Amino acid sequence: MGKTGRKNKTYSPEFKMSVIMDMREHHLGYCETIRKYWKDEPEVNHLSKIRLWERIFLEEGAEGLMKERRGRACKASGTRKGRPPKFDKNVEEDLIAENQRLRMEIEYLKKLDALVQERIQRESRKK
């Protein structure tokens, strides 16, 4: 059965950092850290979280804990992990306007090319 009615709890990067730093400064194990920060909840739920946070901290440093990690990475390239970043409204409007301008430019160049080809064909028939 799936977990219905329960939401995944999200933790702030500051909280993650404080847990990992406290664990490393006081030489606490995983179980001791869980007992300190999550007194009422079972240990199994948090063990994998702390291991993951510690691995990320050791590999990427404190900045790694700041990243949002949602979704699966692409199998082939390993890219696109998490939500795509949202653009500012002005940036989005500028991109839409540039996209429209580029489409118009492409259509103009196609028409110009067709006219040039037609002119070349007419001139080759006259000769």
C-alpha positions in Angstrom: 0.0 0.0 0.0 1.1 3.5 -0.7 1.4 6.3 1.9 -1.9 8.1 1.6 -2.6 11.4 3.3 1.1 11.9 4.4 3.3 14.6 3.1 7.1 14.4 2.8 8.7 16.6 5.3 11.2 19.1 3.9 14.1 20.4 5.9 15.8 23.8 5.5 19.4 23.8 4.4 20.3 25.5 7.7 18.8 22.6 9.6 20.6 20.0 7.5 23.9 21.9 8.0 23.4 22.2 11.8 22.7 18.4 12.0 25.8 17.4 10.0 28.1 20.0 11.8 26.8 18.9 15.2 27.3 15.3 14.3 30.9 15.9 13.2 31.9 18.3 16.0 30.7 16.1 18.8 31.6 12.8 17.1 28.0 11.5 17.2 26.9 8.4 15.4 23.8 8.2 13.2 21.6 6.8 16.0 22.7 9.3 18.6 22.1 12.2 16.1 18.6 10.9 15.4 17.8 10.6 19.0 19.0 14.1 19.6 17.0 15.8 16.8 14.0 13.4 16.3 13.1 12.2 19.8 9.5 10.9 19.1 10.0 9.4 15.7 11.5 6.0 14.7 15.1 5.9 13.8 14.7 4.1 10.5 12.9 7.0 8.9 15.8 9.4 9.4 18.9 7.2 9.0 18.9 7.4 5.2 18.3 11.1 5.3 21.3 11.8 7.5 23.5 9.5 5.5 22.5 11.3 2.3 23.1 14.7 3.8 26.5 13.7 5.1 27.5 12.3 1.7 26.4 15.4 -0.1 28.2 17.6 2.5 31.5 15.6 2.1 31.3 15.6 -1.7 30.0 19.1 -2.5 30.4 21.0 0.8 27.8 23.3 2.3 26.6 24.5 -1.1 25.5 21.0 -2.0 22.9 21.0 0.8 21.5 24.3 -0.6 20.5 22.7 -3.9 17.0 21.5 -4.5 17.2 17.8 -5.5 13.9 16.6 -6.9 13.1 14.2 -9.6 15.3 11.7 -11.4 18.3 12.4 -13.5 18.4 11.5 -17.1 19.9 8.0 -17.5 22.0 8.8 -20.5 23.6 12.1 -19.4 22.7 12.4 -15.8 21.3 15.9 -16.4 18.1 17.7 -15.4 17.9 16.7 -11.8 15.2 18.6 -10.0 12.8 21.3 -11.1 13.9 23.6 -13.8 14.7 27.1 -12.5 11.9 29.6 -12.8 12.6 32.7 -14.8 11.9 36.2 -13.7 8.8 37.6 -15.4 10.8 40.3 -17.3 13.3 37.7 -18.5 10.5 35.4 -19.6 8.8 38.2 -21.6 12.1 39.1 -23.2 12.7 35.5 -24.2 9.2 35.3 -25.7 9.7 38.5 -27.7 13.1 37.3 -29.0 11.6 34.0 -30.0 8.9 35.7 -32.0 11.5 38.0 -33.6 13.6 35.1 -34.6 10.7 33.2 -36.1 9.8 36.3 -38.2 13.4 36.6 -39.3 13.5 33.0 -40.4 10.3 33.4 -42.4 11.6 36.6 -44.1 14.8 34.8 -45.1 12.9 31.9 -46.5 10.8 34.3 -48.7 13.9 36.2 -49.7 15.6 32.9 -50.7 12.6 31.8 -52.7 12.5 35.2 -54.6 16.3 34.9 -55.3 15.8 31.3 -56.6 12.9 32.4 -58.8 14.9 35.3 -60.2 17.9 33.0 -61.0 15.5 30.6 -62.8 14.0 33.4 -64.9 17.4 34.7 -65.9 18.6 31.2 -66.8 15.5 30.7 -69.1 16.2 34.0 -71.0 19.7 32.8 -72.0 
